[in-house]
Amino acid sequence: MARIKGGLNAKKKHNRTLKLAKGYRGARSKQYRVAKQSVMRALTSSYAGRKQRKRQMRQLWIARINAAARMNGLSYSKFMYGLKLANVDMNRKMLAEMAVNDPAGFAAVAEVAKSKLA
């Protein structure tokens, strides 16, 4: 029986990696060995980046809530504690959205939090 060489499968694997490396500069998009290293690093970074995006969004929401809460005479921590005492279950994303787009509504929520603290 004739020996089967792995040329076709190797070529497919190489092309898959080179396709992912499309747009990279120089040898990174042309040579398999260099492209493989670049793609592995890029995929690792993209995985980490998806986690970091969540952290950064939460930071942004907290900064916006803090700014709006201070305009209503409360610190961020006192505002959130007041909401907890008042049993107001709103997530930070919605509170930040209110702080930016509906200052009057946010002021009403801040008054509820303030009244529970007093």
C-alpha positions in Angstrom: 0.0 0.0 0.0 1.3 3.5 -0.9 2.3 5.9 1.9 0.1 8.9 2.4 1.9 12.1 2.9 0.5 14.9 5.1 0.9 17.7 2.6 -2.7 18.5 2.0 -3.6 18.7 5.7 -0.5 20.8 6.5 -1.3 23.2 3.7 -4.9 23.6 5.0 -3.5 24.3 8.5 -1.0 26.8 7.2 -3.6 28.6 5.1 -6.0 28.8 8.1 -3.4 30.5 10.2 -2.2 32.8 7.3 -5.9 33.8 6.7 -6.1 34.9 10.4 -2.8 36.9 9.9 -4.2 38.8 6.9 -3.4 42.5 7.3 -0.4 42.0 9.5 2.8 43.8 8.4 5.6 42.1 6.5 6.6 38.5 7.3 3.8 38.3 9.9 1.3 37.8 7.2 3.5 35.9 4.7 5.5 33.3 6.5 3.8 30.6 8.4 6.1 30.4 11.4 6.1 34.1 12.1 2.3 34.3 11.4 1.6 31.5 13.8 3.3 33.3 16.6 1.5 36.6 15.9 -1.9 34.9 15.6 -1.4 33.1 18.9 -0.5 36.3 20.6 -3.4 38.2 19.0 -5.9 35.6 20.0 -4.6 35.6 23.6 -4.9 39.4 23.7 -8.4 39.4 22.3 -9.5 37.0 25.0 -8.0 39.2 27.7 -9.5 42.3 26.0 -13.0 40.9 26.2 -12.6 40.7 30.0 -11.0 44.1 30.3 -13.9 45.7 28.3 -16.3 44.6 31.0 -14.1 46.1 33.7 -13.7 49.4 31.8 -17.5 49.7 31.3 -18.2 49.2 35.0 -15.6 51.9 35.8 -17.2 54.3 33.4 -20.7 53.6 34.8 -19.4 54.2 38.4 -17.7 57.5 37.3 -20.9 58.8 35.7 -23.1 57.8 38.7 -20.6 59.4 41.1 -20.6 62.7 39.1 -24.4 62.8 39.0 -24.7 61.8 42.6 -22.4 64.6 43.7 -24.4 67.1 41.7 -27.3 65.9 43.9 -25.3 66.3 47.2 -24.3 62.7 47.7 -21.1 60.7 47.3 -21.3 57.5 45.2 -21.0 55.2 48.2 -23.7 57.0 50.2 -26.0 57.1 47.1 -25.6 53.3 46.5 -26.1 52.6 50.2 -29.3 54.7 50.2 -30.6 52.9 47.2 -30.0 49.6 49.0 -31.8 50.7 52.1 -34.7 51.9 49.9 -34.9 48.5 48.1 -34.3 50.1 44.7 -32.9 47.4 42.5 -31.3 49.2 39.5 -28.1 48.1 38.0 -25.2 50.5 37.4 -25.7 50.5 33.7 -29.2 51.8 34.0 -28.2 54.3 36.7 -25.4 55.6 34.5 -27.8 55.9 31.5 -30.2 57.9 33.6 -27.4 60.1 34.9 -26.5 61.1 31.3 -29.9 61.1 29.5 -32.4 61.8 32.3 -31.0 64.1 35.0 -34.5 64.9 36.4 -35.2 61.2 36.9 -31.8 60.6 38.4 -32.4 63.5 40.8 -35.7 61.8 41.9 -33.8 58.5 42.6 -31.2 60.5 44.5 -33.9 62.0 46.7 -35.2 58.6 47.5 -31.7 57.5 48.5 -31.1 60.7 50.5 -34.4 60.3 52.4 -33.4 56.7 53.5 -30.0 57.9 54.8 -31.5 60.6 57.0 
